[in-house]
Amino acid sequence: MLFLGHGSPQNAIELNQWTAAFRAVGQQLRQQATPPSAVLMISAHWDTAGLRVSSQPTPRTIHDFSGFGAALQQFQYPASGDPLLASRVLQLLAGLQAVPDTSWGFDHGCWSVLCHLLPDAALPVVQLSIDSSKSAAWHLQLGNLLKPLRAEGVLIVGSGNLVHNLGLLDWQNHHTPEWAVRFRDQVKYCVEQQLSALTEYPNWPAAQLAVPHPDHLLPLFPLLGAKTAAEPISWFNDSFALGSLAMTSLRIG
């Protein structure tokens, strides 16, 4: 499983320190004795009232942003969907009243990282929404329900940012403020040492600065809910972009 700090959509068409790491991890996954056969993507950019599961065979590439050039607006990620996997996810999440969706597609939280992780778009991809009206603990339990997918060859990927404040981006000096580092480090400590405390992050002193809206942090919780206690974890891309975007990423297993 992976949590990927996706940062700017521009990363989709750039080769930089972060996208190079995505590509390296993708290569490692493909070289495993049993590589993944499909992807379940949980993106910060599909936030719905109630859980939705993308169920169409040919999802569209969604350009859900503005202010970027033509190359990014025209970018396509041509992976297929997987209606059978979508049905399986709906089965597992029936108790949470998840419903199928054929209107969404691949938002930039999905394709801006998968285009590096899986550049040939050879694996089918199903997206699962988050619901930011629900708590972190609720999303943690959601992950527990998804655990069986891991034994079925499905790579579960969360895409967001541990720190995400677009209003405080530092376009000039890229200075990272102390509160951002402190919040990121506290998240990492809880993931490693005290998972139950992570669900209380809204009460942390820096939370309103670090995640003024929960959407970019919530995709982390289903992964942690699907994790087994003894599984190893490793951090990569542990740095900031433009001061207030934590690109910190996590591999579980």
C-alpha positions in Angstrom: 0.0 0.0 0.0 1.1 3.6 -0.7 0.2 7.0 0.5 1.6 9.5 -2.0 2.0 13.2 -1.4 0.9 14.5 -4.8 1.4 18.2 -4.5 0.9 20.3 -7.7 -0.8 18.8 -10.8 2.3 20.0 -12.6 4.2 17.1 -11.2 2.4 14.9 -13.8 4.6 16.3 -16.6 7.8 17.0 -14.6 10.7 14.8 -13.7 11.8 16.0 -10.3 12.9 14.5 -7.0 9.4 13.5 -6.1 8.3 12.0 -9.4 11.6 10.2 -9.7 10.8 8.5 -6.3 7.3 7.6 -7.6 8.9 5.9 -10.6 11.4 4.0 -8.5 8.7 2.7 -6.2 6.6 1.7 -9.2 9.5 -0.2 -10.7 9.9 -2.0 -7.3 6.3 -3.0 -7.3 6.4 -4.4 -10.8 9.5 -6.5 -9.9 7.8 -8.1 -6.9 7.3 -11.9 -7.1 3.6 -11.2 -7.2 3.1 -7.7 -8.7 -0.3 -6.0 -8.2 -3.1 -6.8 -10.6 -5.2 -3.7 -10.1 -5.3 -0.4 -8.2 -7.8 1.0 -5.7 -7.2 4.7 -5.6 -8.4 6.9 -2.7 -7.8 10.5 -3.8 -8.2 13.7 -1.8 -9.9 15.2 -4.9 -13.0 13.0 -4.8 -14.8 14.1 -1.7 -18.5 13.1 -1.7 -21.5 12.9 0.6 -21.5 9.2 1.2 -19.0 6.7 -0.3 -18.9 6.3 -4.1 -17.0 3.7 -6.2 -16.1 4.4 -9.8 -17.7 1.5 -11.7 -17.3 2.3 -15.4 -15.0 0.3 -17.7 -13.3 3.4 -19.3 -13.0 6.3 -16.9 -12.2 9.7 -18.3 -9.2 11.8 -17.3 -10.6 14.8 -15.3 -8.7 18.1 -15.4 -10.0 19.4 -12.1 -7.9 22.5 -11.8 -7.2 25.8 -13.5 -4.2 28.1 -14.1 -2.0 25.5 -15.8 -0.7 25.3 -19.3 -2.1 23.4 -22.3 0.2 20.4 -21.9 -1.4 19.6 -18.5 -4.9 20.4 -19.7 -4.5 17.9 -22.5 -2.8 15.2 -20.4 -4.5 11.8 -20.5 -4.1 8.7 -18.3 -5.6 5.9 -20.3 -5.9 3.2 -17.7 -9.1 1.1 -17.8 -11.6 0.8 -15.0 -12.5 -2.5 -13.5 -16.3 -3.1 -12.9 -15.6 -6.5 -11.2 -13.2 -4.9 -8.7 -15.7 -2.1 -8.2 -18.4 -4.7 -7.4 -16.0 -6.3 -4.9 -15.4 -3.0 -3.2 -19.1 -2.3 -3.0 -19.6 -5.7 -1.5 -17.0 -5.0 1.2 -18.4 -1.6 1.9 -22.1 -2.5 1.8 -22.4 -1.8 5.6 -21.3 1.8 4.9 -23.9 2.2 2.1 -21.3 2.7 -0.7 -22.8 3.2 -4.1 -21.5 2.8 -7.7 -20.6 5.9 -9.7 -20.2 6.2 -13.5 -19.9 10.0 -13.7 -16.5 10.6 -12.2 -13.3 9.3 -13.6 -9.6 9.9 -12.8 -9.1 13.2 -11.0 -5.6 14.8 -10.8 -5.0 13.3 -7.4 -5.2 10.0 -9.1 -3.5 10.4 -12.5 -0.7 12.9 -11.5 0.9 10.2 -9.4 -0.1 7.0 -11.3 1.4 8.4 -14.5 4.8 8.0 -12.8 4.0 5.0 -10.6 2.5 3.0 -13.5 3.5 5.0 -16.6 2.2 2.3 -19.0 -1.3 2.5 -17.5 -1.5 -1.2 -17.8 -3.3 -1.9 -14.6 -7.0 -1.2 -14.2 -7.9 1.5 -11.7 -10.9 1.9 -9.5 -11.4 5.1 -7.4 -13.0 5.2 -4.0 -14.2 8.5 -2.7 -13.6 10.0 0.8 -16.3 11.7 2.8 -14.9 14.6 4.7 -18.1 14.9 6.8 -17.0 11.7 8.5 -14.2 11.5 11.1 -10.7 10.2 10.7 -11.7 7.2 12.9 -14.5 6.4 10.5 -12.0 6.4 7.6 -9.7 4.2 9.6 -12.5 1.6 10.0 -13.2 1.9 6.3 -9.7 0.7 5.7 -10.2 -2.3 7.9 -13.1 -3.3 5.7 -10.8 -3.1 2.6 -8.2 -5.5 4.0 -9.3 -8.6 2.0 -8.4 -6.8 -1.2 -4.8 -7.0 -0.3 -4.7 -10.8 -0.6 -6.5 -10.5 -3.9 -3.7 -8.6 -5.7 -5.1 -5.1 -5.3 -2.7 -2.2 -4.6 -4.4 0.3 -2.4 -3.1 3.8 -2.9 -4.0 7.0 -1.1 -3.2 10.4 -2.6 -3.1 13.6 -0.7 -0.7 15.6 1.5 0.1 15.4 5.2 0.3 19.2 5.2 -1.8 21.1 2.7 -2.4 24.8 2.9 -2.7 26.5 -0.5 -3.4 29.9 1.1 0.0 30.0 2.8 2.2 28.8 -0.1 5.6 30.5 -0.3 6.1 31.1 -4.0 9.4 33.1 -3.5 11.6 31.4 -0.9 9.8 28.1 -0.4 10.4 28.5 3.3 8.8 25.8 5.4 7.4 27.2 8.6 7.9 25.5 12.0 4.2 24.6 12.4 4.2 22.6 9.1 7.3 20.6 10.1 5.8 20.0 13.6 2.5 18.7 12.3 4.2 16.4 9.7 6.5 15.0 12.3 3.6 14.4 14.7 1.7 12.5 12.0 4.7 10.4 11.3 5.3 9.7 15.0 1.6 8.6 15.5 1.8 6.3 12.4 4.9 4.6 13.8 4.2 4.6 17.5 0.7 5.7 18.5 -1.9 5.2 15.8 -4.9 5.8 18.0 -3.7 9.3 18.7 -3.7 10.2 15.1 -7.5 10.3 14.9 -7.3 13.2 17.3 -5.3 15.4 14.9 -8.0 18.1 14.6 -7.2 19.0 18.3 -3.5 19.5 17.7 -2.3 23.1 17.9 -1.1 23.3 14.3 -4.0 21.5 12.7 -5.9 24.5 11.4 -2.8 25.7 9.6 -1.6 22.3 8.4 -4.9 20.9 7.2 -7.5 23.7 7.1 -9.7 21.2 5.3 -9.3 17.4 6.0 -9.6 16.2 2.5 -5.8 15.8 1.8 -5.1 14.0 5.1 -8.1 11.6 5.1 -6.8 9.3 2.3 -4.1 8.2 4.8 -6.5 6.7 7.2 -8.0 3.8 5.1 -4.4 2.6 4.4 -3.6 2.6 8.1 -6.9 0.8 8.8 -5.9 -1.9 6.2 -2.4 -2.3 7.7 -1.5 -5.3 9.8 0.3 -4.7 13.1 3.6 -6.3 12.1 3.9 -4.8 8.6 7.0 -2.6 7.9 6.6 0.9 6.8 9.0 3.3 5.0 8.9 7.0 4.3 10.1 8.7 1.1 9.8 12.1 -0.5 10.0 13.5 3.0 10.2 17.2 2.1 8.0 20.2 1.4 7.0 22.0 -1.8 6.3 25.8 -1.7 6.6 25.8 2.1 3.2 24.4 3.0 2.8 21.2 0.9 4.2 18.1 2.5 5.3 15.7 -0.2 6.0 13.1 2.5 4.9 9.6 1.2 4.6 6.3 2.8 5.0 2.7 1.8 3.3 0.0 3.9 4.5 -3.6 3.4 
